[in-house]
Amino acid sequence: MKTTTRASAPPPNVATGRSPSNRPMRRVAAASLIGTTIEYYDFFIFGTAAALVFGTVFFPALGPAAGTLAALATFGVAFVARPFGSILFGHFGDRVGRKATLVTTLLLMGVATLAIGLLPTAASIGVAAPILLIVLRLCQGLAVGGEWAGAVLLTAEYAPKAKRGMYALFPQLGPSLAFVLASGTFLITSLTMTDEQFMAYGWRIPFIASVILVMVGLYIRMNIEETPAFKNVTSQNDVAKVPLFEVAKGQPREVLLAAGSITMLFAFFYMGVTYLTNYGTTVLELPRQTVLSIGILAGFCFAATTVWSAIYSDRIGRRRVTVIANGLAVVWSLALFPILNIGTPLAFAVGVSVTLGIVGAAYGPAGAFLPELFRSRYRYTGAGVAYNLAGVLGGAVPPLFAAWLVASFGSYSIGVYLAAMALFSLVCTFKLRETRNSDLTS
C-alpha cells in the first residue's frame, strides 16, 4: 500500500520511532485535553457542591454535620462506580476503539451533570431527591471511570517514544484545569448572589452551563483519527475477546502494583479539593470566597507540577519521578494539618497548594507510565482498572474517614493516615519496572 505524506494523514506507526506530523498530534492533544477537562469539571463541581451545598439542599433532615457527611458520601459513591466504568468502557475501548468509546463517556457525563443541575430538592420531592442524586452520581462515576484510560491512550499511542511523557501530559492537565474552572464558577456565582440565592438556585448554574463545554468536546473528539496502536491490533486480528479476563490472567501483578503506586495521588487530591474545602469553611471558618479563591491558586500549582513531572519523566524515567513524589508525600502529610490549623488564609493557601503540587508531581508521569505497563490488546482495560482501583482506595475512603478521625483523634491523625497511604504507594512503585522506552505496539 502506498503511504501518503500529506499533513492530514494519521501519524506513522509508533514502532518506527519517527515523529508524527504536528497537525494530527496537535489535534489529538487538544481532543484529550479538552475532553478530560470537561469530564473532570463535571465531576468536580459535584465535589464542590457536596462540600458547600448538598448537605442542606438534599439532606436537610440530618442536620448540618450529618448532612455534610451524607453529601460527601454521595461524592464517594462515584468511586465505587469508577472501576465498573473502566471495565465496561475498557471492554469496548479494546474491542471497538478508543475514539468511539471516548465519545460515549463524554455524552454520559454530560447528560448526568445536566440532570443534577435540574434535579428537584428534598423540599420538593422528599426522599426521591437524594436517591436520584446518588443514581446520577453513579452515572458520573461510570463515565469518568472509562474516560481517563482512553484519553491517555489517545496521546500515548500517537506520540513518539522519546516525547511520550510530554504528549501524555495533555489529558493529565484536565483535572487541574477542571478544578480551576469549577472553583472559579462557584466563586463567580457566590460573589454575584446572596447566600439565599446561591443556595436556592445559584449552585445549579455550573451544572447546567457544562452543556456548552460538552458540545465543544464532542465536536473535537468526533474529528480525530483512531490511534495507530489500535489500528495495528485490528489489522493483525489481535483484538481481545474479553479484555478483563485477559489482563487478569496475563498481567495481574501490574494492575495491582500500578493501582497501589498512584493511590497517594488520589488520596491527596480528593482530600485537597473536597475535604479541605469543607474544612476551610467550617472548621477554620474562612469565608467561602477565600476558600474558593485559594482553590484556584492551588489548581494552578497542580497544573505546573503536572507539566514539570511529565516532561521530566522523559529524561529520568516514570518510575523515578513517581518515587520522588510519593517520598515527598510521606513527609508533607505529617506537616499538613499543623500548618492548616494556624488558621490564617496564608496557611490554608500553603497547605492546599503544596498538597496539590505533590499530586501533580505524581500525576504527570502516570499518563505514560500506566499505558506503558500493558499490552495493546487489553491496554485500555488494564490501565483503566488500575487507575480506578486506586481511585477507590485513595479517593473514596479518606474523605469519609476524615470526619471520624478528626472527631476521635484530632486533625493530626488525618496526616498520619495520609502518610501511611503515601508509604504504601512508595513501596508499590519500587516494585514496578521502568517503562520509559517501552514499545506500545506490542
C-alpha positions as CSV (number, residue, x, y, z in Angstrom):
1,M,0.0,0.0,0.0
2,K,1.3,3.4,-0.9
3,T,2.0,5.7,2.1
4,T,0.8,9.3,1.9
5,T,2.8,12.1,3.3
6,R,0.1,14.7,3.5
7,A,-0.2,16.6,6.8
8,S,-3.7,15.4,7.3
9,A,-2.8,11.7,7.3
10,P,-2.5,9.9,10.5
11,P,1.0,9.6,12.0
12,P,3.2,6.7,11.2
13,N,3.2,3.6,13.3
14,V,4.9,4.4,16.6
15,A,7.1,1.3,16.2
16,T,9.1,3.2,13.5
17,G,10.2,5.7,16.1
18,R,9.6,8.6,13.7
19,S,7.8,11.7,14.9
20,P,4.2,12.1,13.8
21,S,3.4,15.3,11.8
22,N,2.5,18.2,14.0
23,R,-1.1,18.8,12.8
24,P,-2.6,15.4,13.8
25,M,-0.6,15.4,17.1
26,R,-1.9,18.9,18.0
27,R,-5.5,17.7,17.2
28,V,-5.1,14.6,19.4
29,A,-3.6,16.6,22.2
30,A,-6.4,19.2,22.1
31,A,-9.0,16.4,22.0
32,S,-7.6,14.7,25.0
33,L,-7.0,17.9,27.0
34,I,-10.5,19.4,26.3
35,G,-12.2,16.0,26.9
36,T,-10.7,15.3,30.3
37,T,-11.1,18.9,31.4
38,I,-14.8,18.7,30.7
39,E,-15.2,15.3,32.2
40,Y,-13.4,16.3,35.4
41,Y,-15.1,19.7,35.5
42,D,-18.4,17.9,35.7
43,F,-17.0,15.5,38.2
44,F,-15.5,18.2,40.5
45,I,-18.4,20.7,40.6
46,F,-20.3,17.8,42.3
47,G,-17.5,17.7,44.9
48,T,-17.5,21.4,45.5
49,A,-21.3,21.5,45.7
50,A,-21.3,18.5,48.1
51,A,-18.9,20.4,50.4
52,L,-20.8,23.7,50.2
53,V,-24.5,23.0,49.4
54,F,-25.8,19.4,49.1
55,G,-26.0,18.7,52.8
56,T,-28.5,21.5,53.2
57,V,-30.4,21.0,49.9
58,F,-30.7,17.2,49.7
59,F,-30.2,16.0,53.3
60,P,-31.8,18.8,55.5
61,A,-33.4,16.3,57.9
62,L,-30.0,15.1,59.1
63,G,-28.8,18.4,60.4
64,P,-25.6,20.3,59.4
65,A,-22.9,17.8,60.5
66,A,-24.6,14.6,59.4
67,G,-26.0,16.3,56.3
68,T,-22.5,17.3,55.2
69,L,-21.2,13.8,55.9
70,A,-24.0,12.3,53.8
71,A,-23.3,14.8,51.0
72,L,-19.6,13.8,51.0
73,A,-20.7,10.1,50.9
74,T,-22.6,10.7,47.7
75,F,-19.4,12.2,46.3
76,G,-17.6,8.9,47.2
77,V,-20.3,6.8,45.5
78,A,-18.8,7.7,42.2
79,F,-15.6,6.0,43.1
80,V,-17.4,2.7,43.6
81,A,-18.7,3.0,40.1
82,R,-15.4,4.0,38.5
83,P,-13.8,0.5,38.4
84,F,-17.0,-0.8,36.8
85,G,-16.8,2.1,34.3
86,S,-13.2,1.2,33.5
87,I,-14.3,-2.5,32.9
88,L,-17.3,-1.6,30.8
89,F,-15.7,1.1,28.6
90,G,-12.4,-0.6,28.7
91,H,-14.1,-3.6,27.1
92,F,-15.4,-1.5,24.2
93,G,-12.2,0.6,24.0
94,D,-10.1,-2.5,23.5
95,R,-12.6,-4.1,21.1
96,V,-14.3,-1.2,19.2
97,G,-11.7,1.5,19.5
98,R,-10.6,4.4,21.6
99,K,-12.4,7.2,19.7
100,A,-16.0,5.8,19.8
101,T,-15.6,4.9,23.5
102,L,-14.4,8.4,24.4
103,V,-17.4,10.0,22.6
104,T,-19.7,7.8,24.7
105,T,-18.1,8.6,28.0
106,L,-18.4,12.3,27.3
107,L,-22.1,12.0,26.4
108,L,-22.9,10.1,29.5
109,M,-21.1,12.6,31.8
110,G,-22.8,15.5,30.1
111,V,-26.3,14.1,30.4
112,A,-25.8,13.1,34.1
113,T,-24.4,16.5,35.0
114,L,-27.2,18.4,33.4
115,A,-29.7,16.3,35.2
116,I,-28.1,17.1,38.5
117,G,-28.4,20.8,37.7
118,L,-32.1,20.3,37.1
119,L,-32.8,17.9,40.0
120,P,-35.6,19.0,42.4
121,T,-34.5,19.3,46.1
122,A,-35.6,17.3,49.1
123,A,-38.0,20.0,50.0
124,S,-39.8,19.4,46.7
125,I,-39.9,15.7,46.2
126,G,-38.7,14.3,49.5
127,V,-36.5,11.2,49.7
128,A,-36.6,10.8,46.0
129,A,-34.2,13.7,45.6
130,P,-31.2,12.2,47.4
131,I,-31.9,8.8,45.7
132,L,-31.8,10.4,42.2
133,L,-28.7,12.3,43.2
134,I,-27.0,9.1,44.0
135,V,-28.1,7.4,40.8
136,L,-26.8,10.4,38.7
137,R,-23.6,10.4,40.7
138,L,-23.1,6.7,39.8
139,C,-23.5,7.6,36.1
140,Q,-20.8,10.3,36.5
141,G,-18.6,7.6,38.1
142,L,-19.1,5.2,35.2
143,A,-18.3,7.9,32.7
144,V,-15.1,9.2,34.4
145,G,-14.1,5.6,35.0
146,G,-14.0,5.0,31.3
147,E,-12.6,8.4,30.4
148,W,-9.1,8.5,31.7
149,A,-7.6,5.4,30.1
150,G,-9.0,6.3,26.7
151,A,-7.8,9.9,26.9
152,V,-4.2,9.0,27.8
153,L,-4.1,6.2,25.3
154,L,-5.2,8.7,22.6
155,T,-2.0,10.7,23.2
156,A,0.4,8.0,24.4
157,E,-0.3,5.7,21.4
158,Y,0.2,8.5,18.9
159,A,3.3,10.1,20.5
160,P,6.9,9.3,19.5
161,K,8.7,7.3,22.2
162,A,11.1,10.0,23.2
163,K,8.3,12.5,23.8
164,R,5.6,10.2,25.1
165,G,5.7,11.7,28.6
166,M,5.4,15.2,27.2
167,Y,2.4,14.4,25.0
168,A,0.7,12.3,27.6
169,L,0.6,15.2,30.0
170,F,-2.2,16.9,28.0
171,P,-5.0,14.7,29.3
172,Q,-3.3,14.9,32.7
173,L,-3.8,18.6,32.7
174,G,-7.6,18.1,32.5
175,P,-8.2,17.6,36.3
176,S,-6.1,20.7,37.3
177,L,-7.8,22.9,34.8
178,A,-11.2,21.5,35.7
179,F,-10.6,22.2,39.4
180,V,-9.7,25.8,38.5
181,L,-12.8,26.1,36.4
182,A,-15.1,24.5,39.0
183,S,-13.7,26.7,41.8
184,G,-13.9,29.8,39.5
185,T,-17.5,29.1,38.5
186,F,-18.6,28.7,42.1
187,L,-16.7,31.7,43.1
188,I,-18.3,33.9,40.5
189,T,-21.8,32.7,41.4
190,S,-21.2,33.2,45.1
191,L,-19.8,36.7,44.6
192,T,-22.7,37.8,42.4
193,M,-25.5,36.3,44.6
194,T,-26.6,36.4,48.1
195,D,-26.3,33.3,50.2
196,E,-30.0,32.7,49.9
197,Q,-29.9,33.0,46.1
198,F,-26.8,30.7,45.9
199,M,-28.5,28.0,48.0
200,A,-31.8,28.4,46.1
201,Y,-30.6,28.2,42.5
202,G,-27.0,29.6,42.1
203,W,-25.3,26.2,42.7
204,R,-27.2,24.8,39.7
205,I,-25.6,27.2,37.2
206,P,-22.2,25.3,36.9
207,F,-24.0,22.0,36.2
208,I,-26.3,23.5,33.5
209,A,-23.5,25.6,31.9
210,S,-21.4,22.4,31.4
211,V,-23.6,21.5,28.4
212,I,-21.7,24.1,26.4
213,L,-18.4,22.6,27.2
214,V,-19.7,19.1,26.4
215,M,-20.8,20.2,22.9
216,V,-17.4,21.6,22.2
217,G,-15.7,18.4,23.4
218,L,-17.9,16.2,21.3
219,Y,-17.2,18.2,18.1
220,I,-13.4,17.9,18.7
221,R,-13.5,14.2,19.6
222,M,-15.6,13.2,16.6
223,N,-13.0,14.7,14.3
224,I,-9.9,12.7,15.3
225,E,-8.5,9.5,13.9
226,E,-8.2,6.2,15.7
227,T,-4.8,5.6,17.3
228,P,-2.0,3.8,15.4
229,A,-1.6,1.1,18.1
230,F,-5.3,0.1,17.9
231,K,-5.2,0.1,14.1
232,N,-2.2,-2.2,14.4
233,V,-4.2,-4.6,16.7
234,T,-7.2,-4.7,14.4
235,S,-5.0,-5.1,11.2
236,Q,-3.4,-8.2,12.8
237,N,-6.7,-9.5,14.0
238,D,-5.4,-9.4,17.6
239,V,-8.4,-7.9,19.3
240,A,-9.1,-9.3,22.8
241,K,-12.3,-11.2,23.1
242,V,-12.8,-10.4,26.8
243,P,-10.1,-7.9,27.8
244,L,-10.8,-8.0,31.5
245,F,-10.2,-11.8,31.7
246,E,-7.0,-11.5,29.6
247,V,-5.5,-8.7,31.7
248,A,-6.4,-10.6,34.9
249,K,-4.7,-13.7,33.6
250,G,-1.7,-12.0,31.8
251,Q,-0.8,-9.1,34.0
252,P,-2.5,-9.1,37.4
253,R,0.7,-8.0,39.2
254,E,1.0,-4.9,37.1
255,V,-2.7,-4.0,37.7
256,L,-2.4,-4.2,41.5
257,L,1.0,-2.5,41.8
258,A,0.1,0.2,39.3
259,A,-3.1,0.9,41.4
260,G,-1.0,1.0,44.6
261,S,1.6,3.3,43.1
262,I,-0.9,6.1,42.4
263,T,-3.2,5.6,45.5
264,M,-1.4,8.5,47.2
265,L,-2.2,11.0,44.4
266,F,-5.9,10.2,44.7
267,A,-5.9,10.5,48.5
268,F,-4.1,13.8,48.4
269,F,-6.1,15.2,45.5
270,Y,-9.6,14.4,46.8
271,M,-8.7,15.5,50.3
272,G,-7.4,18.7,48.8
273,V,-10.4,19.5,46.6
274,T,-13.3,18.2,48.7
275,Y,-12.5,17.7,52.4
276,L,-10.2,20.7,52.8
277,T,-12.8,22.9,51.0
278,N,-15.2,21.9,53.8
279,Y,-12.5,22.1,56.5
280,G,-11.6,25.6,55.5
281,T,-15.2,26.9,55.6
282,T,-16.5,25.0,58.7
283,V,-13.5,24.2,61.0
284,L,-11.2,27.2,60.1
285,E,-14.2,29.4,59.5
286,L,-12.7,31.1,56.5
287,P,-15.0,32.9,54.1
288,R,-16.3,30.8,51.2
289,Q,-14.9,33.2,48.6
290,T,-11.5,33.0,50.2
291,V,-11.5,29.2,50.2
292,L,-12.6,29.1,46.5
293,S,-10.0,31.7,45.5
294,I,-7.3,29.6,47.2
295,G,-8.6,26.6,45.3
296,I,-8.0,28.4,42.0
297,L,-4.4,29.1,43.1
298,A,-3.8,25.5,44.2
299,G,-5.2,24.3,40.8
300,F,-2.5,26.3,39.0
301,C,0.1,24.8,41.3
302,F,-1.3,21.3,40.4
303,A,-1.0,22.1,36.7
304,A,2.5,23.4,36.9
305,T,3.9,20.4,38.7
306,T,2.0,18.1,36.3
307,V,3.7,19.7,33.3
308,W,7.2,19.5,35.0
309,S,6.9,15.9,36.1
310,A,5.5,14.6,32.8
311,I,8.3,16.2,30.8
312,Y,11.0,15.3,33.3
313,S,9.9,11.7,33.2
314,D,11.1,11.6,29.5
315,R,14.5,12.3,30.9
316,I,14.9,10.3,34.1
317,G,12.0,7.8,33.8
318,R,8.4,7.5,35.0
319,R,9.2,5.3,38.0
320,R,11.9,7.6,39.4
321,V,9.6,10.7,39.2
322,T,6.8,8.8,40.9
323,V,9.1,7.6,43.7
324,I,10.2,11.2,44.3
325,A,6.5,12.4,44.5
326,N,5.5,9.6,46.9
327,G,8.5,10.2,49.1
328,L,7.6,13.9,49.4
329,A,4.1,13.0,50.2
330,V,5.1,10.9,53.2
331,V,6.9,13.9,54.7
332,W,4.3,16.5,53.8
333,S,1.4,14.5,55.2
334,L,2.7,15.0,58.7
335,A,3.2,18.7,58.3
336,L,-0.2,19.4,56.6
337,F,-2.6,19.8,59.4
338,P,-0.3,21.6,61.8
339,I,0.1,24.2,59.1
340,L,-3.6,24.4,58.2
341,N,-4.5,24.8,61.9
342,I,-2.6,28.0,62.1
343,G,-6.0,29.2,60.8
344,T,-4.9,32.1,58.5
345,P,-5.7,32.3,54.8
346,L,-2.0,32.2,54.0
347,A,-1.5,29.0,56.0
348,F,-4.6,27.5,54.2
349,A,-3.2,28.5,50.8
350,V,0.2,26.9,51.6
351,G,-1.4,23.7,52.8
352,V,-3.7,23.2,49.8
353,S,-1.2,24.4,47.2
354,V,1.6,22.2,48.3
355,T,-0.8,19.2,48.7
356,L,-2.0,19.6,45.1
357,G,1.5,20.4,43.9
358,I,2.7,17.0,45.1
359,V,-0.4,15.4,43.4
360,G,0.8,16.9,40.1
361,A,4.3,15.6,40.6
362,A,2.9,12.0,40.8
363,Y,0.1,12.6,38.2
364,G,2.3,13.9,35.3
365,P,4.2,10.7,34.6
366,A,1.1,8.5,35.1
367,G,-0.3,9.4,31.7
368,A,2.6,7.5,30.1
369,F,3.5,5.1,32.9
370,L,0.3,3.1,33.2
371,P,-0.3,2.6,29.4
372,E,3.3,1.5,29.0
373,L,2.8,-1.3,31.5
374,F,0.2,-3.2,29.5
375,R,-0.1,-4.9,26.1
376,S,-2.0,-3.2,23.3
377,R,-4.8,-5.8,23.1
378,Y,-6.1,-5.0,26.6
379,R,-4.3,-1.7,27.4
380,Y,-7.5,0.3,27.8
381,T,-8.8,-2.1,30.3
382,G,-5.6,-2.7,32.2
383,A,-4.7,1.0,32.6
384,G,-8.3,1.9,33.4
385,V,-8.8,-0.7,36.0
386,A,-5.5,0.0,37.8
387,Y,-6.3,3.8,37.7
388,N,-9.8,3.4,39.1
389,L,-8.9,0.8,41.8
390,A,-6.5,3.5,43.0
391,G,-9.4,5.9,42.9
392,V,-11.5,3.7,45.3
393,L,-8.6,3.3,47.7
394,G,-7.4,6.8,47.6
395,G,-10.4,8.9,46.6
396,A,-13.4,7.4,48.2
397,V,-12.1,6.2,51.6
398,P,-10.1,9.2,53.0
399,P,-12.8,11.9,52.8
400,L,-15.2,9.6,54.6
401,F,-12.7,8.6,57.3
402,A,-11.5,12.2,57.8
403,A,-14.5,13.5,59.8
404,W,-14.4,10.4,62.1
405,L,-10.6,10.7,62.5
406,V,-10.9,14.4,63.5
407,A,-13.7,13.7,65.9
408,S,-11.9,10.7,67.5
409,F,-8.2,11.6,67.4
410,G,-7.8,15.2,66.2
411,S,-6.8,16.6,62.8
412,Y,-3.2,15.4,63.0
413,S,-4.5,11.8,62.7
414,I,-5.5,12.6,59.1
415,G,-1.9,13.4,58.3
416,V,-0.8,10.1,59.8
417,Y,-3.3,8.3,57.7
418,L,-2.2,10.1,54.5
419,A,1.4,9.3,55.3
420,A,0.6,5.6,55.6
421,M,-1.1,5.7,52.1
422,A,1.9,7.6,50.6
423,L,4.3,5.0,52.1
424,F,2.1,2.2,50.6
425,S,2.3,3.9,47.1
426,L,6.1,4.3,47.5
427,V,6.6,0.6,48.1
428,C,4.4,-0.4,45.2
429,T,6.2,2.0,42.8
430,F,9.6,0.5,43.8
431,K,8.2,-2.9,42.7
432,L,7.3,-1.8,39.2
433,R,9.7,-1.8,36.3
434,E,10.8,1.3,34.4
435,T,8.7,1.8,31.2
436,R,10.2,4.9,29.6
437,N,11.5,3.1,26.5
438,S,8.5,0.7,26.0
439,D,7.1,-0.1,22.5
440,L,3.3,0.5,22.6
441,T,2.6,-1.5,19.5
442,S,3.2,-4.9,21.3
